[in-house]
Amino acid sequence: MIRKKILALVGIVAFVLASSELSSARGFGGGGYGGGGFDRGGGGSFDRGGFDFHNDGGSYHPGEGGTHSSTGPGGTQRTTDVSNTGSGYSRQTTATNGDYSRTTGGSASDNGNVSHYSSGSSPYGTHSSSTSGNTQTGNYSHSGSGSDQYGSYSTSGSGNAYNHTYSGSGTATNAWGQTYNTSTYANNGVVYHGAAVTNPVYAGYPAWGWNGGYPWYPVPTYWAGGFWGGFAVGAATSAVVYGSLVAPNNVTVTSYQVQPESPGAKLLESYKLTQVPCGPPNLVVIYGPSNSVICAKPNALVAAGNYSADSKSLTLTSEKAAT
């Protein structure tokens, strides 16, 4: 049962990684991550230039434990360590061949926690990535980074495999010092890609900087977890309805008045946006956590259109449906 759940979660994560625009950018700054480093070309990549992992032979199943070393036909030295704790297992494989090295590993536990990580280096660059999740709750998160002669990139994101939600962002800087930002947002099967609209107040802050550096934890019984205000929609008669609209997933979503001092209120204040009832055209439509939505008048900072809100940085990202 654990393996089936792991496969389901890994499938979602694989989709997320595949949808990341930065991780597969082509022609980036005239060179591109795909043009000479991480994926192909340039005389070597992490899967070429001496690496041959396909016929190294010898492996351990999750139910076993121990260490195995082998030498592949291409000269790759490979060592696999497996540990079985009785309530789960962990596994790590390290392969080296000259100036090339790669480490991959992962773990799974009876409580549903699963993880996978990978790192590699070669004369052409380095990369690393990690993914963790829980097969019982469906929550997962990932991060990745890399660099080569053409620049560097970093990506991160989180979501829920069972609710079909995901929010991720990425940054890439090319060899000429140009920096690009992108975002991927998924909600009920609809996937968006867009550009981040820099927050004029919290742009220089690290994650959760708007909250003093402490993570903000949603409250399940509140509307959008309390992002727009600390009230329970089903119980609070004082919640002021601010119109409604049909979301891209064809579900009608009701909007409520943003409460003072909430994260959402800080977001609106930083972008100098004024909330208005949803419904009329040509508004700033902001989708927040838990299928929530609010609307505002456009201004010089934020043009009319659909946006998603990143609670870690209070950043708006324009939503453009993927084709």
C-alpha positions as a Markdown table, in Angstrom:
| # | Residue | x | y | z |
|---|---|---|---|---|
| 1 | Met | 0.0 | 0.0 | 0.0 |
| 2 | Ile | 2.8 | 2.4 | 0.8 |
| 3 | Arg | 4.5 | 1.8 | -2.5 |
| 4 | Lys | 1.2 | 2.5 | -4.4 |
| 5 | Lys | 0.8 | 5.8 | -2.5 |
| 6 | Ile | 4.4 | 6.7 | -3.2 |
| 7 | Leu | 3.9 | 6.1 | -6.9 |
| 8 | Ala | 0.9 | 8.3 | -6.9 |
| 9 | Leu | 2.7 | 11.1 | -5.1 |
| 10 | Val | 5.8 | 10.7 | -7.3 |
| 11 | Gly | 3.6 | 11.0 | -10.4 |
| 12 | Ile | 2.3 | 14.4 | -9.2 |
| 13 | Val | 5.8 | 15.6 | -8.4 |
| 14 | Ala | 7.1 | 14.5 | -11.7 |
| 15 | Phe | 4.3 | 16.5 | -13.4 |
| 16 | Val | 5.2 | 19.6 | -11.3 |
| 17 | Leu | 8.8 | 19.4 | -12.2 |
| 18 | Ala | 8.0 | 18.9 | -15.9 |
| 19 | Ser | 5.8 | 22.0 | -15.9 |
| 20 | Ser | 8.5 | 24.2 | -14.5 |
| 21 | Glu | 9.5 | 26.7 | -17.2 |
| 22 | Leu | 12.9 | 27.4 | -15.7 |
| 23 | Ser | 14.1 | 23.9 | -15.2 |
| 24 | Ser | 13.8 | 23.2 | -19.0 |
| 25 | Ala | 14.4 | 26.7 | -20.4 |
| 26 | Arg | 16.0 | 26.7 | -23.9 |
| 27 | Gly | 18.0 | 29.4 | -25.5 |
| 28 | Phe | 18.4 | 31.2 | -22.2 |
| 29 | Gly | 20.5 | 34.3 | -22.8 |
| 30 | Gly | 21.9 | 32.8 | -26.0 |
| 31 | Gly | 23.2 | 29.7 | -24.3 |
| 32 | Gly | 20.4 | 28.1 | -22.3 |
| 33 | Tyr | 20.5 | 25.5 | -19.6 |
| 34 | Gly | 19.5 | 23.0 | -22.3 |
| 35 | Gly | 22.1 | 24.2 | -24.7 |
| 36 | Gly | 25.3 | 23.4 | -22.9 |
| 37 | Gly | 25.2 | 22.0 | -19.4 |
| 38 | Phe | 22.4 | 20.3 | -17.6 |
| 39 | Asp | 20.5 | 18.5 | -20.3 |
| 40 | Arg | 22.6 | 18.2 | -23.4 |
| 41 | Gly | 25.4 | 19.6 | -25.5 |
| 42 | Gly | 28.5 | 21.4 | -24.4 |
| 43 | Gly | 30.5 | 18.3 | -24.5 |
| 44 | Gly | 29.0 | 16.7 | -21.3 |
| 45 | Ser | 26.1 | 16.5 | -19.1 |
| 46 | Phe | 25.2 | 14.7 | -15.9 |
| 47 | Asp | 24.0 | 11.6 | -17.8 |
| 48 | Arg | 26.8 | 11.6 | -20.3 |
| 49 | Gly | 30.6 | 12.1 | -20.4 |
| 50 | Gly | 31.4 | 8.8 | -18.7 |
| 51 | Phe | 28.2 | 8.1 | -16.7 |
| 52 | Asp | 26.6 | 4.8 | -17.5 |
| 53 | Phe | 24.1 | 3.8 | -14.8 |
| 54 | His | 22.1 | 1.4 | -16.8 |
| 55 | Asn | 24.2 | -1.8 | -16.5 |
| 56 | Asp | 26.0 | -1.3 | -13.2 |
| 57 | Gly | 24.2 | -4.3 | -11.8 |
| 58 | Gly | 23.5 | -5.2 | -8.2 |
| 59 | Ser | 20.8 | -3.5 | -6.2 |
| 60 | Tyr | 18.9 | -3.9 | -3.0 |
| 61 | His | 15.1 | -3.9 | -2.5 |
| 62 | Pro | 13.5 | -1.7 | 0.1 |
| 63 | Gly | 12.8 | -4.6 | 2.4 |
| 64 | Glu | 16.5 | -5.5 | 2.6 |
| 65 | Gly | 19.5 | -3.6 | 4.1 |
| 66 | Gly | 23.2 | -3.4 | 3.4 |
| 67 | Thr | 25.8 | -2.0 | 1.1 |
| 68 | His | 26.7 | -2.9 | -2.4 |
| 69 | Ser | 29.5 | -1.6 | -4.6 |
| 70 | Ser | 30.1 | -2.2 | -8.3 |
| 71 | Thr | 32.0 | -1.0 | -11.4 |
| 72 | Gly | 30.0 | -0.4 | -14.5 |
| 73 | Pro | 31.1 | -1.1 | -18.1 |
| 74 | Gly | 31.9 | 2.6 | -18.6 |
| 75 | Gly | 34.2 | 2.6 | -15.5 |
| 76 | Thr | 31.6 | 4.2 | -13.2 |
| 77 | Gln | 32.2 | 3.4 | -9.5 |
| 78 | Arg | 28.8 | 2.9 | -7.8 |
| 79 | Thr | 28.0 | 2.3 | -4.1 |
| 80 | Thr | 24.4 | 1.8 | -2.8 |
| 81 | Asp | 23.5 | 1.9 | 0.9 |
| 82 | Val | 20.1 | 0.7 | 2.1 |
| 83 | Ser | 18.9 | 0.9 | 5.7 |
| 84 | Asn | 15.7 | -0.8 | 7.0 |
| 85 | Thr | 14.4 | 0.6 | 10.3 |
| 86 | Gly | 11.4 | -1.7 | 10.6 |
| 87 | Ser | 9.1 | 1.2 | 10.2 |
| 88 | Gly | 10.6 | 2.4 | 6.9 |
| 89 | Tyr | 13.7 | 2.5 | 4.8 |
| 90 | Ser | 16.3 | 4.8 | 3.3 |
| 91 | Arg | 18.5 | 4.4 | 0.3 |
| 92 | Gln | 21.4 | 6.3 | -1.2 |
| 93 | Thr | 23.5 | 5.7 | -4.3 |
| 94 | Thr | 26.7 | 7.5 | -5.1 |
| 95 | Ala | 28.4 | 7.1 | -8.5 |
| 96 | Thr | 31.7 | 8.6 | -9.6 |
| 97 | Asn | 33.6 | 8.6 | -12.9 |
| 98 | Gly | 36.6 | 10.9 | -13.1 |
| 99 | Asp | 35.5 | 14.5 | -12.6 |
| 100 | Tyr | 31.8 | 13.4 | -12.7 |
| 101 | Ser | 29.8 | 12.5 | -9.6 |
| 102 | Arg | 26.2 | 12.0 | -8.8 |
| 103 | Thr | 24.3 | 11.1 | -5.6 |
| 104 | Thr | 20.7 | 10.1 | -5.4 |
| 105 | Gly | 18.7 | 8.9 | -2.4 |
| 106 | Gly | 15.3 | 8.7 | -0.8 |
| 107 | Ser | 13.3 | 7.3 | 2.1 |
| 108 | Ala | 9.9 | 6.1 | 3.0 |
| 109 | Ser | 8.2 | 5.5 | 6.4 |
| 110 | Asp | 5.1 | 3.8 | 7.6 |
| 111 | Asn | 3.7 | 7.2 | 8.7 |
| 112 | Gly | 3.5 | 8.3 | 5.1 |
| 113 | Asn | 6.6 | 10.5 | 4.9 |
| 114 | Val | 8.6 | 10.0 | 1.6 |
| 115 | Ser | 11.5 | 11.9 | 0.2 |
| 116 | His | 13.9 | 11.9 | -2.7 |
| 117 | Tyr | 17.1 | 13.9 | -3.4 |
| 118 | Ser | 19.7 | 14.2 | -6.1 |
| 119 | Ser | 22.9 | 16.1 | -6.6 |
| 120 | Gly | 25.6 | 16.1 | -9.2 |
| 121 | Ser | 28.7 | 17.8 | -10.4 |
| 122 | Ser | 30.9 | 17.7 | -13.5 |
| 123 | Pro | 33.4 | 20.1 | -15.2 |
| 124 | Tyr | 30.4 | 21.8 | -16.7 |
| 125 | Gly | 28.3 | 22.6 | -13.7 |
| 126 | Thr | 26.5 | 21.4 | -10.6 |
| 127 | His | 22.9 | 20.8 | -9.7 |
| 128 | Ser | 20.8 | 19.6 | -6.7 |
| 129 | Ser | 17.2 | 18.9 | -6.0 |
| 130 | Ser | 15.0 | 17.5 | -3.3 |
| 131 | Thr | 11.4 | 16.5 | -2.9 |
| 132 | Ser | 9.5 | 15.5 | 0.2 |
| 133 | Gly | 5.9 | 14.6 | 0.9 |
| 134 | Asn | 3.4 | 12.6 | 2.8 |
| 135 | Thr | 1.3 | 9.9 | 1.1 |
| 136 | Gln | -1.5 | 10.2 | 3.7 |
| 137 | Thr | -2.0 | 13.9 | 3.6 |
| 138 | Gly | -0.9 | 14.4 | 0.0 |
| 139 | Asn | 1.2 | 17.4 | 0.9 |
| 140 | Tyr | 4.6 | 17.7 | -0.8 |
| 141 | Ser | 7.3 | 20.3 | -1.5 |
| 142 | His | 10.4 | 20.5 | -3.7 |
| 143 | Ser | 13.4 | 22.7 | -4.4 |
| 144 | Gly | 16.2 | 22.7 | -6.8 |
| 145 | Ser | 19.2 | 24.7 | -8.0 |
| 146 | Gly | 22.1 | 24.5 | -10.4 |
| 147 | Ser | 24.7 | 26.5 | -12.2 |
| 148 | Asp | 27.0 | 26.2 | -15.2 |
| 149 | Gln | 28.9 | 28.5 | -17.6 |
| 150 | Tyr | 25.6 | 29.9 | -18.8 |
| 151 | Gly | 24.2 | 31.0 | -15.5 |
| 152 | Ser | 22.3 | 29.7 | -12.5 |
| 153 | Tyr | 18.8 | 28.8 | -11.5 |
| 154 | Ser | 16.7 | 27.9 | -8.4 |
| 155 | Thr | 13.2 | 26.6 | -8.1 |
| 156 | Ser | 10.8 | 25.8 | -5.2 |
| 157 | Gly | 7.2 | 24.9 | -4.8 |
| 158 | Ser | 4.6 | 23.0 | -2.7 |
| 159 | Gly | 1.2 | 21.6 | -3.2 |
| 160 | Asn | -1.2 | 18.8 | -2.4 |
| 161 | Ala | -1.5 | 15.8 | -4.7 |
| 162 | Tyr | -5.0 | 14.9 | -3.6 |
| 163 | Asn | -6.5 | 18.5 | -3.9 |
| 164 | His | -4.7 | 19.0 | -7.2 |
| 165 | Thr | -3.2 | 22.3 | -6.0 |
| 166 | Tyr | 0.4 | 23.6 | -6.5 |
| 167 | Ser | 2.3 | 26.8 | -6.3 |
| 168 | Gly | 5.9 | 27.2 | -7.3 |
| 169 | Ser | 8.4 | 29.8 | -8.4 |
| 170 | Gly | 11.8 | 30.0 | -10.0 |
| 171 | Thr | 14.6 | 32.4 | -10.6 |
| 172 | Ala | 17.4 | 32.2 | -13.2 |
| 173 | Thr | 20.3 | 34.5 | -13.9 |
| 174 | Asn | 22.3 | 34.2 | -17.1 |
| 175 | Ala | 26.0 | 34.8 | -17.8 |
| 176 | Trp | 25.3 | 38.5 | -18.6 |
| 177 | Gly | 23.7 | 39.1 | -15.2 |
| 178 | Gln | 20.1 | 39.2 | -16.4 |
| 179 | Thr | 17.7 | 37.8 | -13.9 |
| 180 | Tyr | 14.3 | 36.2 | -14.8 |
| 181 | Asn | 11.4 | 35.1 | -12.5 |
| 182 | Thr | 8.6 | 32.7 | -13.3 |
| 183 | Ser | 5.8 | 31.0 | -11.5 |
| 184 | Thr | 3.6 | 27.9 | -11.9 |
| 185 | Tyr | 0.3 | 27.7 | -10.2 |
| 186 | Ala | -2.2 | 24.8 | -10.4 |
| 187 | Asn | -5.7 | 24.6 | -9.0 |
| 188 | Asn | -8.1 | 21.8 | -9.5 |
| 189 | Gly | -6.4 | 20.6 | -12.7 |
| 190 | Val | -6.0 | 24.0 | -14.3 |
| 191 | Val | -2.3 | 25.0 | -14.6 |
| 192 | Tyr | -1.0 | 28.5 | -15.0 |
| 193 | His | 2.4 | 30.0 | -15.8 |
| 194 | Gly | 3.1 | 33.7 | -15.2 |
| 195 | Ala | 5.5 | 36.4 | -14.3 |
| 196 | Ala | 5.9 | 37.7 | -10.7 |
| 197 | Val | 4.8 | 41.3 | -10.0 |
| 198 | Thr | 7.5 | 42.5 | -7.6 |
| 199 | Asn | 6.2 | 43.4 | -4.2 |
| 200 | Pro | 7.3 | 47.1 | -3.7 |
| 201 | Val | 7.5 | 46.6 | 0.1 |
| 202 | Tyr | 8.7 | 43.0 | 0.8 |
| 203 | Ala | 10.7 | 42.4 | -2.3 |
| 204 | Gly | 14.0 | 42.5 | -0.4 |
| 205 | Tyr | 12.8 | 40.3 | 2.4 |
| 206 | Pro | 13.5 | 36.5 | 2.7 |
| 207 | Ala | 10.6 | 34.0 | 2.9 |
| 208 | Trp | 8.1 | 35.0 | 5.5 |
| 209 | Gly | 9.9 | 38.3 | 5.9 |
| 210 | Trp | 6.6 | 40.1 | 6.1 |
| 211 | Asn | 5.9 | 38.0 | 9.2 |
| 212 | Gly | 9.2 | 38.7 | 10.9 |
| 213 | Gly | 10.8 | 35.6 | 9.4 |
| 214 | Tyr | 8.4 | 33.2 | 11.1 |
| 215 | Pro | 6.3 | 30.8 | 8.9 |
| 216 | Trp | 2.6 | 31.7 | 8.8 |
| 217 | Tyr | 0.4 | 28.7 | 9.5 |
| 218 | Pro | -3.1 | 28.6 | 8.1 |
| 219 | Val | -6.1 | 27.8 | 10.3 |
| 220 | Pro | -8.2 | 25.2 | 8.5 |
| 221 | Thr | -11.6 | 26.5 | 9.9 |
| 222 | Tyr | -11.0 | 30.0 | 8.6 |
| 223 | Trp | -11.7 | 31.3 | 5.2 |
| 224 | Ala | -8.6 | 30.6 | 3.1 |
| 225 | Gly | -6.9 | 29.5 | 6.3 |
| 226 | Gly | -7.1 | 33.1 | 7.6 |
| 227 | Phe | -5.0 | 34.6 | 4.8 |
| 228 | Trp | -7.7 | 37.2 | 4.1 |
| 229 | Gly | -9.0 | 37.3 | 7.6 |
| 230 | Gly | -9.4 | 35.3 | 10.8 |
| 231 | Phe | -13.0 | 34.4 | 10.7 |
| 232 | Ala | -14.8 | 31.1 | 10.1 |
| 233 | Val | -17.1 | 31.6 | 7.0 |
| 234 | Gly | -19.6 | 29.0 | 8.2 |
| 235 | Ala | -19.9 | 30.5 | 11.6 |
| 236 | Ala | -19.3 | 34.2 | 11.4 |
| 237 | Thr | -22.4 | 36.2 | 10.5 |
| 238 | Ser | -20.3 | 39.3 | 10.4 |
| 239 | Ala | -18.5 | 38.2 | 7.2 |
| 240 | Val | -19.2 | 40.8 | 4.5 |
| 241 | Val | -19.8 | 39.3 | 1.1 |
| 242 | Tyr | -17.8 | 41.1 | -1.7 |
| 243 | Gly | -19.4 | 39.5 | -4.7 |
| 244 | Ser | -18.6 | 36.3 | -6.5 |
| 245 | Leu | -17.2 | 35.0 | -9.8 |
| 246 | Val | -16.7 | 31.8 | -11.7 |
| 247 | Ala | -13.2 | 30.5 | -11.3 |
| 248 | Pro | -11.3 | 28.8 | -14.2 |
| 249 | Asn | -12.3 | 25.4 | -12.9 |
| 250 | Asn | -16.0 | 26.5 | -13.5 |
| 251 | Val | -16.7 | 26.6 | -9.8 |
| 252 | Thr | -18.4 | 29.7 | -8.4 |
| 253 | Val | -16.3 | 31.3 | -5.6 |
| 254 | Thr | -17.7 | 33.8 | -3.1 |
| 255 | Ser | -15.5 | 36.7 | -2.1 |
| 256 | Tyr | -15.5 | 38.2 | 1.4 |
| 257 | Gln | -14.2 | 41.5 | 2.8 |
| 258 | Val | -10.5 | 41.3 | 3.7 |
| 259 | Gln | -9.9 | 41.7 | 7.4 |
| 260 | Pro | -7.4 | 44.3 | 8.8 |
| 261 | Glu | -4.0 | 43.0 | 9.8 |
| 262 | Ser | -4.4 | 39.8 | 7.9 |
| 263 | Pro | -1.7 | 38.6 | 5.5 |
| 264 | Gly | -4.0 | 39.5 | 2.7 |
| 265 | Ala | -4.5 | 43.0 | 4.0 |
| 266 | Lys | -0.7 | 43.5 | 4.1 |
| 267 | Leu | -0.5 | 42.3 | 0.5 |
| 268 | Leu | -3.1 | 44.8 | -0.7 |
| 269 | Glu | -1.5 | 47.6 | 1.3 |
| 270 | Ser | 2.0 | 46.9 | -0.2 |
| 271 | Tyr | 0.6 | 47.0 | -3.7 |
| 272 | Lys | -1.6 | 50.0 | -2.9 |
| 273 | Leu | -4.7 | 48.0 | -4.0 |
| 274 | Thr | -8.3 | 48.7 | -2.9 |
| 275 | Gln | -10.6 | 45.8 | -2.6 |
| 276 | Val | -13.9 | 46.0 | -4.5 |
| 277 | Pro | -16.7 | 43.4 | -5.0 |
| 278 | Cys | -16.0 | 40.8 | -7.6 |
| 279 | Gly | -18.1 | 40.4 | -10.7 |
| 280 | Pro | -17.5 | 43.4 | -13.0 |
| 281 | Pro | -14.9 | 43.1 | -15.7 |
| 282 | Asn | -11.4 | 44.6 | -15.8 |
| 283 | Leu | -10.5 | 44.1 | -12.2 |
| 284 | Val | -7.5 | 42.7 | -10.4 |
| 285 | Val | -8.6 | 39.2 | -9.5 |
| 286 | Ile | -6.4 | 37.5 | -6.8 |
| 287 | Tyr | -6.7 | 33.8 | -6.1 |
| 288 | Gly | -5.5 | 32.9 | -2.6 |
| 289 | Pro | -5.2 | 29.7 | -0.6 |
| 290 | Ser | -8.1 | 27.2 | -0.4 |
| 291 | Asn | -9.9 | 28.4 | -3.5 |
| 292 | Ser | -10.4 | 31.9 | -2.1 |
| 293 | Val | -10.6 | 35.0 | -4.2 |
| 294 | Ile | -10.7 | 38.8 | -3.8 |
| 295 | Cys | -10.9 | 41.6 | -6.3 |
| 296 | Ala | -9.4 | 45.1 | -6.5 |
| 297 | Lys | -9.2 | 48.1 | -8.7 |
| 298 | Pro | -6.2 | 48.1 | -11.0 |
| 299 | Asn | -3.5 | 50.7 | -10.5 |
| 300 | Ala | -0.1 | 51.7 | -11.8 |
| 301 | Leu | 1.5 | 48.7 | -10.1 |
| 302 | Val | -0.9 | 45.9 | -10.9 |
| 303 | Ala | -2.9 | 45.8 | -14.2 |
| 304 | Ala | -6.3 | 44.2 | -14.5 |
| 305 | Gly | -6.1 | 40.4 | -14.8 |
| 306 | Asn | -5.9 | 37.2 | -12.8 |
| 307 | Tyr | -3.2 | 36.7 | -10.2 |
| 308 | Ser | -2.2 | 34.1 | -7.6 |
| 309 | Ala | -0.9 | 35.2 | -4.1 |
| 310 | Asp | 2.3 | 33.6 | -2.6 |
| 311 | Ser | 1.8 | 33.6 | 1.1 |
| 312 | Lys | 5.6 | 33.1 | 1.7 |
| 313 | Ser | 6.6 | 36.4 | 0.1 |
| 314 | Leu | 3.2 | 38.2 | -0.3 |
| 315 | Thr | 4.0 | 38.3 | -4.1 |
| 316 | Leu | 1.4 | 38.5 | -6.9 |
| 317 | Thr | 2.0 | 36.3 | -9.9 |
| 318 | Ser | 0.0 | 36.8 | -13.1 |
| 319 | Glu | -1.9 | 33.8 | -14.2 |
| 320 | Lys | -1.8 | 32.6 | -17.8 |
| 321 | Ala | -3.5 | 29.3 | -18.5 |
| 322 | Ala | -1.1 | 26.8 | -19.9 |
| 323 | Thr | -1.8 | 25.5 | -23.4 |
